[in-house]
Amino acid sequence: MRHTEFWARMEAALGPAYARAWAEQHVITALGRTTVEALDAGTPPKQVWAEVWRTLDLPDRDR
């Protein structure tokens, strides 16, 4: 998964206005940091998305 696909999924799940703010502020326990921090540290977007998906309890179709 590329970063562009990751951000498109985030916007689809949370809306374009809220996705970036949530990613910058919400610490995902499994990652030990925010979504943005995890991506900046080099965590693959696919792995970060999997944790976002679990955290937000999104439907299977969004996996």
Short mmCIF file of the C-alpha atoms (twelve columns), coordinates in Angstrom:
data_MODEL
# 
_entry.id   MODEL 
# 
loop_
_atom_site.group_PDB 
_atom_site.id 
_atom_site.type_symbol 
_atom_site.label_atom_id 
_atom_site.label_alt_id 
_atom_site.label_comp_id 
_atom_site.label_asym_id 
_atom_site.label_seq_id 
_atom_site.Cartn_x 
_atom_site.Cartn_y 
_atom_site.Cartn_z 
_atom_site.pdbx_PDB_model_num 
ATOM 1  C CA . MET A 1  0.000   0.000  0.000  1 
ATOM 2  C CA . ARG A 2  1.270   3.454  -0.874 1 
ATOM 3  C CA . HIS A 3  0.913   6.503  1.301  1 
ATOM 4  C CA . THR A 4  -1.594  7.987  -1.163 1 
ATOM 5  C CA . GLU A 5  -3.859  4.948  -0.822 1 
ATOM 6  C CA . PHE A 6  -3.475  5.058  2.947  1 
ATOM 7  C CA . TRP A 7  -4.597  8.695  3.100  1 
ATOM 8  C CA . ALA A 8  -7.462  8.046  0.689  1 
ATOM 9  C CA . ARG A 9  -8.690  5.293  3.029  1 
ATOM 10 C CA . MET A 10 -8.320  7.556  6.045  1 
ATOM 11 C CA . GLU A 11 -10.381 10.257 4.344  1 
ATOM 12 C CA . ALA A 12 -13.027 7.727  3.319  1 
ATOM 13 C CA . ALA A 13 -13.270 6.454  6.899  1 
ATOM 14 C CA . LEU A 14 -13.127 9.767  8.784  1 
ATOM 15 C CA . GLY A 15 -13.817 12.458 6.223  1 
ATOM 16 C CA . PRO A 16 -11.282 14.765 4.608  1 
ATOM 17 C CA . ALA A 17 -11.471 17.404 7.338  1 
ATOM 18 C CA . TYR A 18 -10.987 15.044 10.290 1 
ATOM 19 C CA . ALA A 19 -8.654  12.321 8.942  1 
ATOM 20 C CA . ARG A 20 -5.397  14.284 9.225  1 
ATOM 21 C CA . ALA A 21 -6.256  15.732 12.649 1 
ATOM 22 C CA . TRP A 22 -7.134  12.287 14.017 1 
ATOM 23 C CA . ALA A 23 -3.930  10.816 12.566 1 
ATOM 24 C CA . GLU A 24 -1.842  13.534 14.200 1 
ATOM 25 C CA . GLN A 25 -3.492  13.367 17.629 1 
ATOM 26 C CA . HIS A 26 -4.751  9.851  18.366 1 
ATOM 27 C CA . VAL A 27 -2.169  7.443  19.778 1 
ATOM 28 C CA . ILE A 28 -2.744  3.883  18.634 1 
ATOM 29 C CA . THR A 29 -1.699  1.627  21.491 1 
ATOM 30 C CA . ALA A 30 -0.467  -1.198 19.250 1 
ATOM 31 C CA . LEU A 31 1.852   1.227  17.443 1 
ATOM 32 C CA . GLY A 32 2.860   3.137  20.565 1 
ATOM 33 C CA . ARG A 33 2.479   6.425  18.713 1 
ATOM 34 C CA . THR A 34 0.179   8.365  16.449 1 
ATOM 35 C CA . THR A 35 -0.510  7.322  12.891 1 
ATOM 36 C CA . VAL A 36 1.570   10.191 11.513 1 
ATOM 37 C CA . GLU A 37 4.467   9.399  13.852 1 
ATOM 38 C CA . ALA A 38 4.373   5.737  12.816 1 
ATOM 39 C CA . LEU A 39 4.434   6.624  9.121  1 
ATOM 40 C CA . ASP A 40 7.225   9.162  9.656  1 
ATOM 41 C CA . ALA A 41 9.235   6.511  11.531 1 
ATOM 42 C CA . GLY A 42 9.028   4.206  8.506  1 
ATOM 43 C CA . THR A 43 6.267   1.838  9.561  1 
ATOM 44 C CA . PRO A 44 4.710   0.502  6.342  1 
ATOM 45 C CA . PRO A 45 1.361   2.152  5.522  1 
ATOM 46 C CA . LYS A 46 -0.272  -1.273 5.217  1 
ATOM 47 C CA . GLN A 47 0.669   -2.092 8.811  1 
ATOM 48 C CA . VAL A 48 -0.479  1.306  10.056 1 
ATOM 49 C CA . TRP A 49 -3.777  0.943  8.189  1 
ATOM 50 C CA . ALA A 50 -4.356  -2.469 9.803  1 
ATOM 51 C CA . GLU A 51 -4.075  -0.858 13.235 1 
ATOM 52 C CA . VAL A 52 -6.272  2.095  12.245 1 
ATOM 53 C CA . TRP A 53 -8.851  -0.388 10.924 1 
ATOM 54 C CA . ARG A 54 -8.813  -2.289 14.232 1 
ATOM 55 C CA . THR A 55 -8.900  0.869  16.349 1 
ATOM 56 C CA . LEU A 56 -11.841 2.365  14.483 1 
ATOM 57 C CA . ASP A 57 -13.610 -1.012 14.255 1 
ATOM 58 C CA . LEU A 58 -14.227 -0.479 10.557 1 
ATOM 59 C CA . PRO A 59 -16.186 -2.995 8.457  1 
ATOM 60 C CA . ASP A 60 -14.380 -5.894 6.789  1 
ATOM 61 C CA . ARG A 61 -14.839 -4.311 3.362  1 
ATOM 62 C CA . ASP A 62 -12.455 -1.542 4.457  1 
ATOM 63 C CA . ARG A 63 -9.704  -3.895 5.505  1 
# 
